[in-house]
Amino acid sequence: MRNPLPNATYTVDGRFHYTTDGWARTVRLEVDRFDIVGDAFRSRAGHIQSKVNKYGSDLVAGTNKKYEGGHIVGHQFGG
């Protein structure tokens, strides 16, 4: 989801329920079912993933930590 509102709950594809806090950060996810989905129902946005990776990497720059981005719901489940 791009530009979520603060203090909101969104339902995506009828089974993923995302809740945001006052800063519009995802703080909760509830999933009705974890079914493996076919390629036609999977979505990736490489340009967005690159931006998030750069942002996360910049946050840990100068430390001995490495940014490990991840998905709340795995790609194979339609996340």
PDB file with SEQRES, HELIX, SHEET and CRYST1 records, atoms N, CA, C and O in Angstrom:
SEQRES   1 A   79  MET ARG ASN PRO LEU PRO ASN ALA THR TYR THR VAL ASP          
SEQRES   2 A   79  GLY ARG PHE HIS TYR THR THR ASP GLY TRP ALA ARG THR          
SEQRES   3 A   79  VAL ARG LEU GLU VAL ASP ARG PHE ASP ILE VAL GLY ASP          
SEQRES   4 A   79  ALA PHE ARG SER ARG ALA GLY HIS ILE GLN SER LYS VAL          
SEQRES   5 A   79  ASN LYS TYR GLY SER ASP LEU VAL ALA GLY THR ASN LYS          
SEQRES   6 A   79  LYS TYR GLU GLY GLY HIS ILE VAL GLY HIS GLN PHE GLY          
SEQRES   7 A   79  GLY                                                          
HELIX    1 AA1 ASP A   39  PHE A   41  5                                   3    
HELIX    2 AA2 GLY A   46  VAL A   60  1                                  15    
HELIX    3 AA3 HIS A   75  PHE A   77  5                                   3    
SHEET    1 AA1 3 THR A   9  VAL A  12  0                                        
SHEET    2 AA1 3 PHE A  16  THR A  20 -1                                        
SHEET    3 AA1 3 THR A  26  VAL A  31 -1                                        
CRYST1    1.000    1.000    1.000  90.00  90.00  90.00 P 1           1          
ATOM      1  N   MET A   1       0.849  -1.171   0.000  1.00  0.00           N  
ATOM      2  CA  MET A   1       0.000   0.000   0.000  1.00  0.00           C  
ATOM      3  C   MET A   1       0.892   1.231   0.000  1.00  0.00           C  
ATOM      4  O   MET A   1       1.875   1.312   0.736  1.00  0.00           O  
ATOM      5  N   ARG A   2       0.541   2.138  -0.801  1.00  0.00           N  
ATOM      6  CA  ARG A   2       1.303   3.385  -0.880  1.00  0.00           C  
ATOM      7  C   ARG A   2       0.531   4.478  -0.168  1.00  0.00           C  
ATOM      8  O   ARG A   2      -0.680   4.613  -0.340  1.00  0.00           O  
ATOM      9  N   ASN A   3       1.239   5.254   0.630  1.00  0.00           N  
ATOM     10  CA  ASN A   3       0.668   6.393   1.349  1.00  0.00           C  
ATOM     11  C   ASN A   3      -0.551   6.033   2.195  1.00  0.00           C  
ATOM     12  O   ASN A   3      -1.614   6.630   2.023  1.00  0.00           O  
ATOM     13  N   PRO A   4      -0.416   5.070   3.105  1.00  0.00           N  
ATOM     14  CA  PRO A   4      -1.565   4.739   3.962  1.00  0.00           C  
ATOM     15  C   PRO A   4      -1.871   5.877   4.929  1.00  0.00           C  
ATOM     16  O   PRO A   4      -0.997   6.679   5.259  1.00  0.00           O  
ATOM     17  N   LEU A   5      -3.087   5.935   5.366  1.00  0.00           N  
ATOM     18  CA  LEU A   5      -3.498   6.935   6.355  1.00  0.00           C  
ATOM     19  C   LEU A   5      -3.148   6.444   7.749  1.00  0.00           C  
ATOM     20  O   LEU A   5      -3.059   5.237   7.973  1.00  0.00           O  
ATOM     21  N   PRO A   6      -2.946   7.366   8.696  1.00  0.00           N  
ATOM     22  CA  PRO A   6      -2.703   6.949  10.080  1.00  0.00           C  
ATOM     23  C   PRO A   6      -3.985   6.426  10.726  1.00  0.00           C  
ATOM     24  O   PRO A   6      -5.096   6.790  10.339  1.00  0.00           O  
ATOM     25  N   ASN A   7      -3.793   5.562  11.719  1.00  0.00           N  
ATOM     26  CA  ASN A   7      -4.903   5.031  12.520  1.00  0.00           C  
ATOM     27  C   ASN A   7      -6.023   4.465  11.657  1.00  0.00           C  
ATOM     28  O   ASN A   7      -7.194   4.801  11.833  1.00  0.00           O  
ATOM     29  N   ALA A   8      -5.646   3.609  10.733  1.00  0.00           N  
ATOM     30  CA  ALA A   8      -6.624   3.029   9.811  1.00  0.00           C  
ATOM     31  C   ALA A   8      -6.405   1.524   9.715  1.00  0.00           C  
ATOM     32  O   ALA A   8      -5.326   1.018  10.023  1.00  0.00           O  
ATOM     33  N   THR A   9      -7.435   0.826   9.289  1.00  0.00           N  
ATOM     34  CA  THR A   9      -7.323  -0.593   8.978  1.00  0.00           C  
ATOM     35  C   THR A   9      -7.766  -0.792   7.542  1.00  0.00           C  
ATOM     36  O   THR A   9      -8.830  -0.327   7.134  1.00  0.00           O  
ATOM     37  N   TYR A  10      -6.943  -1.485   6.786  1.00  0.00           N  
ATOM     38  CA  TYR A  10      -7.206  -1.748   5.381  1.00  0.00           C  
ATOM     39  C   TYR A  10      -7.372  -3.244   5.177  1.00  0.00           C  
ATOM     40  O   TYR A  10      -6.635  -4.037   5.763  1.00  0.00           O  
ATOM     41  N   THR A  11      -8.323  -3.631   4.358  1.00  0.00           N  
ATOM     42  CA  THR A  11      -8.473  -5.024   3.964  1.00  0.00           C  
ATOM     43  C   THR A  11      -8.091  -5.124   2.493  1.00  0.00           C  
ATOM     44  O   THR A  11      -8.624  -4.408   1.646  1.00  0.00           O  
ATOM     45  N   VAL A  12      -7.152  -6.034   2.205  1.00  0.00           N  
ATOM     46  CA  VAL A  12      -6.643  -6.216   0.851  1.00  0.00           C  
ATOM     47  C   VAL A  12      -6.971  -7.640   0.409  1.00  0.00           C  
ATOM     48  O   VAL A  12      -6.735  -8.601   1.140  1.00  0.00           O  
ATOM     49  N   ASP A  13      -7.508  -7.754  -0.772  1.00  0.00           N  
ATOM     50  CA  ASP A  13      -7.880  -9.050  -1.352  1.00  0.00           C  
ATOM     51  C   ASP A  13      -8.814  -9.853  -0.456  1.00  0.00           C  
ATOM     52  O   ASP A  13      -8.861 -11.080  -0.551  1.00  0.00           O  
ATOM     53  N   GLY A  14      -9.546  -9.182   0.400  1.00  0.00           N  
ATOM     54  CA  GLY A  14     -10.538  -9.834   1.237  1.00  0.00           C  
ATOM     55  C   GLY A  14      -9.997 -10.690   2.356  1.00  0.00           C  
ATOM     56  O   GLY A  14     -10.776 -11.298   3.090  1.00  0.00           O  
ATOM     57  N   ARG A  15      -8.649 -10.761   2.518  1.00  0.00           N  
ATOM     58  CA  ARG A  15      -8.109 -11.628   3.573  1.00  0.00           C  
ATOM     59  C   ARG A  15      -6.935 -11.070   4.345  1.00  0.00           C  
ATOM     60  O   ARG A  15      -6.597 -11.598   5.404  1.00  0.00           O  
ATOM     61  N   PHE A  16      -6.297 -10.013   3.847  1.00  0.00           N  
ATOM     62  CA  PHE A  16      -5.195  -9.375   4.557  1.00  0.00           C  
ATOM     63  C   PHE A  16      -5.717  -8.095   5.210  1.00  0.00           C  
ATOM     64  O   PHE A  16      -6.253  -7.226   4.523  1.00  0.00           O  
ATOM     65  N   HIS A  17      -5.567  -7.973   6.516  1.00  0.00           N  
ATOM     66  CA  HIS A  17      -6.086  -6.815   7.251  1.00  0.00           C  
ATOM     67  C   HIS A  17      -4.909  -6.097   7.920  1.00  0.00           C  
ATOM     68  O   HIS A  17      -4.347  -6.592   8.897  1.00  0.00           O  
ATOM     69  N   TYR A  18      -4.547  -4.940   7.391  1.00  0.00           N  
ATOM     70  CA  TYR A  18      -3.418  -4.151   7.867  1.00  0.00           C  
ATOM     71  C   TYR A  18      -3.924  -3.005   8.728  1.00  0.00           C  
ATOM     72  O   TYR A  18      -4.877  -2.322   8.353  1.00  0.00           O  
ATOM     73  N   THR A  19      -3.297  -2.786   9.875  1.00  0.00           N  
ATOM     74  CA  THR A  19      -3.653  -1.675  10.753  1.00  0.00           C  
ATOM     75  C   THR A  19      -2.442  -0.768  10.900  1.00  0.00           C  
ATOM     76  O   THR A  19      -1.324  -1.242  11.105  1.00  0.00           O  
ATOM     77  N   THR A  20      -2.666   0.544  10.795  1.00  0.00           N  
ATOM     78  CA  THR A  20      -1.585   1.525  10.939  1.00  0.00           C  
ATOM     79  C   THR A  20      -1.721   2.277  12.255  1.00  0.00           C  
ATOM     80  O   THR A  20      -2.800   2.357  12.842  1.00  0.00           O  
ATOM     81  N   ASP A  21      -0.588   2.829  12.702  1.00  0.00           N  
ATOM     82  CA  ASP A  21      -0.596   3.646  13.915  1.00  0.00           C  
ATOM     83  C   ASP A  21      -0.710   5.121  13.550  1.00  0.00           C  
ATOM     84  O   ASP A  21      -1.002   5.458  12.403  1.00  0.00           O  
ATOM     85  N   GLY A  22      -0.484   5.990  14.509  1.00  0.00           N  
ATOM     86  CA  GLY A  22      -0.611   7.431  14.303  1.00  0.00           C  
ATOM     87  C   GLY A  22       0.365   8.020  13.305  1.00  0.00           C  
ATOM     88  O   GLY A  22       0.167   9.139  12.831  1.00  0.00           O  
ATOM     89  N   TRP A  23       1.432   7.272  12.976  1.00  0.00           N  
ATOM     90  CA  TRP A  23       2.416   7.730  11.992  1.00  0.00           C  
ATOM     91  C   TRP A  23       2.271   6.974  10.675  1.00  0.00           C  
ATOM     92  O   TRP A  23       3.156   7.030   9.821  1.00  0.00           O  
ATOM     93  N   ALA A  24       1.164   6.273  10.514  1.00  0.00           N  
ATOM     94  CA  ALA A  24       0.846   5.520   9.301  1.00  0.00           C  
ATOM     95  C   ALA A  24       1.774   4.324   9.079  1.00  0.00           C  
ATOM     96  O   ALA A  24       1.917   3.845   7.954  1.00  0.00           O  
ATOM     97  N   ARG A  25       2.403   3.845  10.153  1.00  0.00           N  
ATOM     98  CA  ARG A  25       3.241   2.652  10.053  1.00  0.00           C  
ATOM     99  C   ARG A  25       2.369   1.417  10.271  1.00  0.00           C  
ATOM    100  O   ARG A  25       1.468   1.432  11.110  1.00  0.00           O  
ATOM    101  N   THR A  26       2.631   0.367   9.530  1.00  0.00           N  
ATOM    102  CA  THR A  26       1.883  -0.873   9.740  1.00  0.00           C  
ATOM    103  C   THR A  26       2.329  -1.479  11.065  1.00  0.00           C  
ATOM    104  O   THR A  26       3.508  -1.775  11.261  1.00  0.00           O  
ATOM    105  N   VAL A  27       1.381  -1.658  11.960  1.00  0.00           N  
ATOM    106  CA  VAL A  27       1.700  -2.199  13.285  1.00  0.00           C  
ATOM    107  C   VAL A  27       1.010  -3.536  13.547  1.00  0.00           C  
ATOM    108  O   VAL A  27       1.313  -4.212  14.529  1.00  0.00           O  
ATOM    109  N   ARG A  28       0.100  -3.908  12.685  1.00  0.00           N  
ATOM    110  CA  ARG A  28      -0.605  -5.177  12.865  1.00  0.00           C  
ATOM    111  C   ARG A  28      -1.033  -5.704  11.507  1.00  0.00           C  
ATOM    112  O   ARG A  28      -1.425  -4.954  10.613  1.00  0.00           O  
ATOM    113  N   LEU A  29      -0.945  -7.023  11.387  1.00  0.00           N  
ATOM    114  CA  LEU A  29      -1.463  -7.684  10.200  1.00  0.00           C  
ATOM    115  C   LEU A  29      -2.199  -8.927  10.655  1.00  0.00           C  
ATOM    116  O   LEU A  29      -1.669  -9.730  11.423  1.00  0.00           O  
ATOM    117  N   GLU A  30      -3.401  -9.079  10.185  1.00  0.00           N  
ATOM    118  CA  GLU A  30      -4.166 -10.296  10.415  1.00  0.00           C  
ATOM    119  C   GLU A  30      -4.476 -10.894   9.045  1.00  0.00           C  
ATOM    120  O   GLU A  30      -4.858 -10.185   8.113  1.00  0.00           O  
ATOM    121  N   VAL A  31      -4.306 -12.205   8.943  1.00  0.00           N  
ATOM    122  CA  VAL A  31      -4.538 -12.898   7.681  1.00  0.00           C  
ATOM    123  C   VAL A  31      -5.562 -13.990   7.922  1.00  0.00           C  
ATOM    124  O   VAL A  31      -5.425 -14.798   8.841  1.00  0.00           O  
ATOM    125  N   ASP A  32      -6.584 -14.005   7.093  1.00  0.00           N  
ATOM    126  CA  ASP A  32      -7.622 -15.015   7.238  1.00  0.00           C  
ATOM    127  C   ASP A  32      -7.114 -16.400   6.863  1.00  0.00           C  
ATOM    128  O   ASP A  32      -7.438 -17.379   7.536  1.00  0.00           O  
ATOM    129  N   ARG A  33      -6.312 -16.496   5.782  1.00  0.00           N  
ATOM    130  CA  ARG A  33      -5.775 -17.783   5.325  1.00  0.00           C  
ATOM    131  C   ARG A  33      -4.456 -17.568   4.608  1.00  0.00           C  
ATOM    132  O   ARG A  33      -4.255 -16.546   3.951  1.00  0.00           O  
ATOM    133  N   PHE A  34      -3.557 -18.536   4.738  1.00  0.00           N  
ATOM    134  CA  PHE A  34      -2.310 -18.538   3.985  1.00  0.00           C  
ATOM    135  C   PHE A  34      -2.396 -19.612   2.909  1.00  0.00           C  
ATOM    136  O   PHE A  34      -2.101 -20.779   3.165  1.00  0.00           O  
ATOM    137  N   ASP A  35      -2.795 -19.222   1.722  1.00  0.00           N  
ATOM    138  CA  ASP A  35      -2.843 -20.130   0.580  1.00  0.00           C  
ATOM    139  C   ASP A  35      -1.759 -19.722  -0.403  1.00  0.00           C  
ATOM    140  O   ASP A  35      -1.588 -18.536  -0.684  1.00  0.00           O  
ATOM    141  N   ILE A  36      -1.037 -20.682  -0.919  1.00  0.00           N  
ATOM    142  CA  ILE A  36      -0.046 -20.379  -1.947  1.00  0.00           C  
ATOM    143  C   ILE A  36      -0.803 -20.008  -3.221  1.00  0.00           C  
ATOM    144  O   ILE A  36      -1.722 -20.709  -3.645  1.00  0.00           O  
ATOM    145  N   VAL A  37      -0.392 -18.882  -3.822  1.00  0.00           N  
ATOM    146  CA  VAL A  37      -1.091 -18.375  -5.005  1.00  0.00           C  
ATOM    147  C   VAL A  37      -0.210 -18.518  -6.241  1.00  0.00           C  
ATOM    148  O   VAL A  37       1.015 -18.579  -6.138  1.00  0.00           O  
ATOM    149  N   GLY A  38      -0.840 -18.571  -7.399  1.00  0.00           N  
ATOM    150  CA  GLY A  38      -0.119 -18.663  -8.664  1.00  0.00           C  
ATOM    151  C   GLY A  38       0.564 -17.357  -9.023  1.00  0.00           C  
ATOM    152  O   GLY A  38       0.272 -16.310  -8.444  1.00  0.00           O  
ATOM    153  N   ASP A  39       1.475 -17.425  -9.982  1.00  0.00           N  
ATOM    154  CA  ASP A  39       2.238 -16.242 -10.406  1.00  0.00           C  
ATOM    155  C   ASP A  39       1.340 -15.086 -10.836  1.00  0.00           C  
ATOM    156  O   ASP A  39       1.701 -13.928 -10.630  1.00  0.00           O  
ATOM    157  N   ALA A  40       0.203 -15.365 -11.416  1.00  0.00           N  
ATOM    158  CA  ALA A  40      -0.687 -14.301 -11.888  1.00  0.00           C  
ATOM    159  C   ALA A  40      -1.227 -13.451 -10.735  1.00  0.00           C  
ATOM    160  O   ALA A  40      -1.682 -12.328 -10.955  1.00  0.00           O  
ATOM    161  N   PHE A  41      -1.181 -13.976  -9.518  1.00  0.00           N  
ATOM    162  CA  PHE A  41      -1.715 -13.256  -8.365  1.00  0.00           C  
ATOM    163  C   PHE A  41      -0.616 -12.692  -7.468  1.00  0.00           C  
ATOM    164  O   PHE A  41      -0.886 -12.232  -6.359  1.00  0.00           O  
ATOM    165  N   ARG A  42       0.599 -12.728  -7.946  1.00  0.00           N  
ATOM    166  CA  ARG A  42       1.733 -12.180  -7.193  1.00  0.00           C  
ATOM    167  C   ARG A  42       2.123 -10.841  -7.800  1.00  0.00           C  
ATOM    168  O   ARG A  42       2.011 -10.638  -9.009  1.00  0.00           O  
ATOM    169  N   SER A  43       2.570  -9.952  -6.968  1.00  0.00           N  
ATOM    170  CA  SER A  43       2.908  -8.614  -7.456  1.00  0.00           C  
ATOM    171  C   SER A  43       4.226  -8.156  -6.841  1.00  0.00           C  
ATOM    172  O   SER A  43       4.452  -8.312  -5.641  1.00  0.00           O  
ATOM    173  N   ARG A  44       5.076  -7.600  -7.666  1.00  0.00           N  
ATOM    174  CA  ARG A  44       6.338  -7.038  -7.193  1.00  0.00           C  
ATOM    175  C   ARG A  44       6.511  -5.667  -7.838  1.00  0.00           C  
ATOM    176  O   ARG A  44       6.109  -5.452  -8.981  1.00  0.00           O  
ATOM    177  N   ALA A  45       7.093  -4.775  -7.118  1.00  0.00           N  
ATOM    178  CA  ALA A  45       7.399  -3.445  -7.646  1.00  0.00           C  
ATOM    179  C   ALA A  45       8.866  -3.166  -7.358  1.00  0.00           C  
ATOM    180  O   ALA A  45       9.214  -2.630  -6.305  1.00  0.00           O  
ATOM    181  N   GLY A  46       9.722  -3.536  -8.304  1.00  0.00           N  
ATOM    182  CA  GLY A  46      11.163  -3.408  -8.123  1.00  0.00           C  
ATOM    183  C   GLY A  46      11.613  -2.003  -7.761  1.00  0.00           C  
ATOM    184  O   GLY A  46      12.499  -1.837  -6.923  1.00  0.00           O  
ATOM    185  N   HIS A  47      11.018  -0.990  -8.378  1.00  0.00           N  
ATOM    186  CA  HIS A  47      11.439   0.386  -8.088  1.00  0.00           C  
ATOM    187  C   HIS A  47      11.108   0.770  -6.639  1.00  0.00           C  
ATOM    188  O   HIS A  47      11.860   1.513  -6.008  1.00  0.00           O  
ATOM    189  N   ILE A  48      10.002   0.275  -6.121  1.00  0.00           N  
ATOM    190  CA  ILE A  48       9.650   0.568  -4.730  1.00  0.00           C  
ATOM    191  C   ILE A  48      10.565  -0.202  -3.786  1.00  0.00           C  
ATOM    192  O   ILE A  48      11.026   0.345  -2.785  1.00  0.00           O  
ATOM    193  N   GLN A  49      10.828  -1.464  -4.098  1.00  0.00           N  
ATOM    194  CA  GLN A  49      11.721  -2.248  -3.261  1.00  0.00           C  
ATOM    195  C   GLN A  49      13.113  -1.619  -3.205  1.00  0.00           C  
ATOM    196  O   GLN A  49      13.749  -1.618  -2.152  1.00  0.00           O  
ATOM    197  N   SER A  50      13.586  -1.087  -4.325  1.00  0.00           N  
ATOM    198  CA  SER A  50      14.892  -0.420  -4.348  1.00  0.00           C  
ATOM    199  C   SER A  50      14.898   0.810  -3.453  1.00  0.00           C  
ATOM    200  O   SER A  50      15.871   1.052  -2.737  1.00  0.00           O  
ATOM    201  N   LYS A  51      13.823   1.588  -3.486  1.00  0.00           N  
ATOM    202  CA  LYS A  51      13.744   2.788  -2.650  1.00  0.00           C  
ATOM    203  C   LYS A  51      13.744   2.429  -1.166  1.00  0.00           C  
ATOM    204  O   LYS A  51      14.423   3.071  -0.365  1.00  0.00           O  
ATOM    205  N   VAL A  52      12.977   1.400  -0.806  1.00  0.00           N  
ATOM    206  CA  VAL A  52      12.905   0.976   0.588  1.00  0.00           C  
ATOM    207  C   VAL A  52      14.266   0.454   1.042  1.00  0.00           C  
ATOM    208  O   VAL A  52      14.704   0.747   2.155  1.00  0.00           O  
ATOM    209  N   ASN A  53      14.933  -0.316   0.188  1.00  0.00           N  
ATOM    210  CA  ASN A  53      16.251  -0.833   0.541  1.00  0.00           C  
ATOM    211  C   ASN A  53      17.250   0.304   0.760  1.00  0.00           C  
ATOM    212  O   ASN A  53      18.039   0.263   1.705  1.00  0.00           O  
ATOM    213  N   LYS A  54      17.218   1.306  -0.100  1.00  0.00           N  
ATOM    214  CA  LYS A  54      18.128   2.451   0.074  1.00  0.00           C  
ATOM    215  C   LYS A  54      17.833   3.175   1.374  1.00  0.00           C  
ATOM    216  O   LYS A  54      18.752   3.526   2.115  1.00  0.00           O  
ATOM    217  N   TYR A  55      16.565   3.398   1.653  1.00  0.00           N  
ATOM    218  CA  TYR A  55      16.179   4.076   2.891  1.00  0.00           C  
ATOM    219  C   TYR A  55      16.656   3.285   4.112  1.00  0.00           C  
ATOM    220  O   TYR A  55      17.259   3.851   5.024  1.00  0.00           O  
ATOM    221  N   GLY A  56      16.388   1.988   4.129  1.00  0.00           N  
ATOM    222  CA  GLY A  56      16.812   1.157   5.254  1.00  0.00           C  
ATOM    223  C   GLY A  56      18.314   1.106   5.392  1.00  0.00           C  
ATOM    224  O   GLY A  56      18.837   1.165   6.505  1.00  0.00           O  
ATOM    225  N   SER A  57      19.022   0.997   4.274  1.00  0.00           N  
ATOM    226  CA  SER A  57      20.483   0.963   4.304  1.00  0.00           C  
ATOM    227  C   SER A  57      21.053   2.282   4.804  1.00  0.00           C  
ATOM    228  O   SER A  57      22.042   2.291   5.537  1.00  0.00           O  
ATOM    229  N   ASP A  58      20.443   3.392   4.417  1.00  0.00           N  
ATOM    230  CA  ASP A  58      20.891   4.704   4.910  1.00  0.00           C  
ATOM    231  C   ASP A  58      20.700   4.826   6.420  1.00  0.00           C  
ATOM    232  O   ASP A  58      21.503   5.466   7.098  1.00  0.00           O  
ATOM    233  N   LEU A  59      19.637   4.213   6.947  1.00  0.00           N  
ATOM    234  CA  LEU A  59      19.383   4.286   8.391  1.00  0.00           C  
ATOM    235  C   LEU A  59      20.473   3.606   9.211  1.00  0.00           C  
ATOM    236  O   LEU A  59      20.781   4.047  10.318  1.00  0.00           O  
ATOM    237  N   VAL A  60      21.057   2.539   8.679  1.00  0.00           N  
ATOM    238  CA  VAL A  60      22.077   1.808   9.442  1.00  0.00           C  
ATOM    239  C   VAL A  60      23.498   2.142   8.995  1.00  0.00           C  
ATOM    240  O   VAL A  60      24.458   1.550   9.491  1.00  0.00           O  
ATOM    241  N   ALA A  61      23.640   3.079   8.069  1.00  0.00           N  
ATOM    242  CA  ALA A  61      24.972   3.473   7.602  1.00  0.00           C  
ATOM    243  C   ALA A  61      25.817   3.940   8.783  1.00  0.00           C  
ATOM    244  O   ALA A  61      25.328   4.643   9.668  1.00  0.00           O  
ATOM    245  N   GLY A  62      27.075   3.548   8.788  1.00  0.00           N  
ATOM    246  CA  GLY A  62      27.976   3.954   9.862  1.00  0.00           C  
ATOM    247  C   GLY A  62      27.884   3.071  11.094  1.00  0.00           C  
ATOM    248  O   GLY A  62      28.552   3.335  12.094  1.00  0.00           O  
ATOM    249  N   THR A  63      27.077   2.038  11.038  1.00  0.00           N  
ATOM    250  CA  THR A  63      26.983   1.078  12.141  1.00  0.00           C  
ATOM    251  C   THR A  63      27.476  -0.266  11.638  1.00  0.00           C  
ATOM    252  O   THR A  63      27.779  -0.422  10.456  1.00  0.00           O  
ATOM    253  N   ASN A  64      27.553  -1.227  12.529  1.00  0.00           N  
ATOM    254  CA  ASN A  64      27.966  -2.564  12.105  1.00  0.00           C  
ATOM    255  C   ASN A  64      26.753  -3.427  11.762  1.00  0.00           C  
ATOM    256  O   ASN A  64      26.841  -4.655  11.751  1.00  0.00           O  
ATOM    257  N   LYS A  65      25.629  -2.783  11.484  1.00  0.00           N  
ATOM    258  CA  LYS A  65      24.398  -3.501  11.174  1.00  0.00           C  
ATOM    259  C   LYS A  65      24.116  -3.465   9.683  1.00  0.00           C  
ATOM    260  O   LYS A  65      24.580  -2.577   8.968  1.00  0.00           O  
ATOM    261  N   LYS A  66      23.351  -4.440   9.229  1.00  0.00           N  
ATOM    262  CA  LYS A  66      22.942  -4.506   7.828  1.00  0.00           C  
ATOM    263  C   LYS A  66      21.423  -4.480   7.778  1.00  0.00           C  
ATOM    264  O   LYS A  66      20.757  -5.173   8.548  1.00  0.00           O  
ATOM    265  N   TYR A  67      20.885  -3.690   6.882  1.00  0.00           N  
ATOM    266  CA  TYR A  67      19.434  -3.638   6.720  1.00  0.00           C  
ATOM    267  C   TYR A  67      18.959  -4.916   6.049  1.00  0.00           C  
ATOM    268  O   TYR A  67      19.451  -5.287   4.983  1.00  0.00           O  
ATOM    269  N   GLU A  68      18.018  -5.576   6.665  1.00  0.00           N  
ATOM    270  CA  GLU A  68      17.431  -6.795   6.115  1.00  0.00           C  
ATOM    271  C   GLU A  68      15.945  -6.533   5.889  1.00  0.00           C  
ATOM    272  O   GLU A  68      15.124  -6.761   6.777  1.00  0.00           O  
ATOM    273  N   GLY A  69      15.613  -6.060   4.712  1.00  0.00           N  
ATOM    274  CA  GLY A  69      14.213  -5.808   4.396  1.00  0.00           C  
ATOM    275  C   GLY A  69      13.463  -7.118   4.258  1.00  0.00           C  
ATOM    276  O   GLY A  69      14.065  -8.157   3.992  1.00  0.00           O  
ATOM    277  N   GLY A  70      12.193  -7.075   4.430  1.00  0.00           N  
ATOM    278  CA  GLY A  70      11.421  -8.297   4.313  1.00  0.00           C  
ATOM    279  C   GLY A  70       9.968  -7.983   4.034  1.00  0.00           C  
ATOM    280  O   GLY A  70       9.555  -6.824   3.999  1.00  0.00           O  
ATOM    281  N   HIS A  71       9.221  -9.018   3.842  1.00  0.00           N  
ATOM    282  CA  HIS A  71       7.792  -8.885   3.596  1.00  0.00           C  
ATOM    283  C   HIS A  71       7.030  -9.306   4.834  1.00  0.00           C  
ATOM    284  O   HIS A  71       7.424 -10.251   5.518  1.00  0.00           O  
ATOM    285  N   ILE A  72       5.960  -8.623   5.124  1.00  0.00           N  
ATOM    286  CA  ILE A  72       5.106  -9.044   6.229  1.00  0.00           C  
ATOM    287  C   ILE A  72       4.427 -10.345   5.843  1.00  0.00           C  
ATOM    288  O   ILE A  72       4.320 -11.264   6.656  1.00  0.00           O  
ATOM    289  N   VAL A  73       3.976 -10.419   4.622  1.00  0.00           N  
ATOM    290  CA  VAL A  73       3.387 -11.647   4.089  1.00  0.00           C  
ATOM    291  C   VAL A  73       4.226 -12.064   2.898  1.00  0.00           C  
ATOM    292  O   VAL A  73       4.479 -11.256   2.004  1.00  0.00           O  
ATOM    293  N   GLY A  74       4.655 -13.300   2.876  1.00  0.00           N  
ATOM    294  CA  GLY A  74       5.506 -13.787   1.803  1.00  0.00           C  
ATOM    295  C   GLY A  74       4.872 -13.686   0.419  1.00  0.00           C  
ATOM    296  O   GLY A  74       3.654 -13.754   0.260  1.00  0.00           O  
ATOM    297  N   HIS A  75       5.735 -13.524  -0.565  1.00  0.00           N  
ATOM    298  CA  HIS A  75       5.331 -13.385  -1.959  1.00  0.00           C  
ATOM    299  C   HIS A  75       4.497 -14.583  -2.429  1.00  0.00           C  
ATOM    300  O   HIS A  75       3.548 -14.422  -3.197  1.00  0.00           O  
ATOM    301  N   GLN A  76       4.852 -15.768  -1.969  1.00  0.00           N  
ATOM    302  CA  GLN A  76       4.136 -16.974  -2.399  1.00  0.00           C  
ATOM    303  C   GLN A  76       2.688 -17.005  -1.920  1.00  0.00           C  
ATOM    304  O   GLN A  76       1.870 -17.754  -2.453  1.00  0.00           O  
ATOM    305  N   PHE A  77       2.373 -16.187  -0.909  1.00  0.00           N  
ATOM    306  CA  PHE A  77       1.008 -16.118  -0.387  1.00  0.00           C  
ATOM    307  C   PHE A  77       0.238 -14.914  -0.925  1.00  0.00           C  
ATOM    308  O   PHE A  77      -0.876 -14.632  -0.481  1.00  0.00           O  
ATOM    309  N   GLY A  78       0.837 -14.205  -1.884  1.00  0.00           N  
ATOM    310  CA  GLY A  78       0.180 -13.040  -2.464  1.00  0.00           C  
ATOM    311  C   GLY A  78       0.489 -11.758  -1.727  1.00  0.00           C  
ATOM    312  O   GLY A  78      -0.165 -10.739  -1.950  1.00  0.00           O  
ATOM    313  N   GLY A  79       1.486 -11.796  -0.845  1.00  0.00           N  
ATOM    314  CA  GLY A  79       1.856 -10.610  -0.062  1.00  0.00           C  
ATOM    315  C   GLY A  79       2.654  -9.622  -0.863  1.00  0.00           C  
ATOM    316  O   GLY A  79       3.040  -8.574  -0.344  1.00  0.00           O  
TER     317      GLY A  79                                                      
END                                                                             
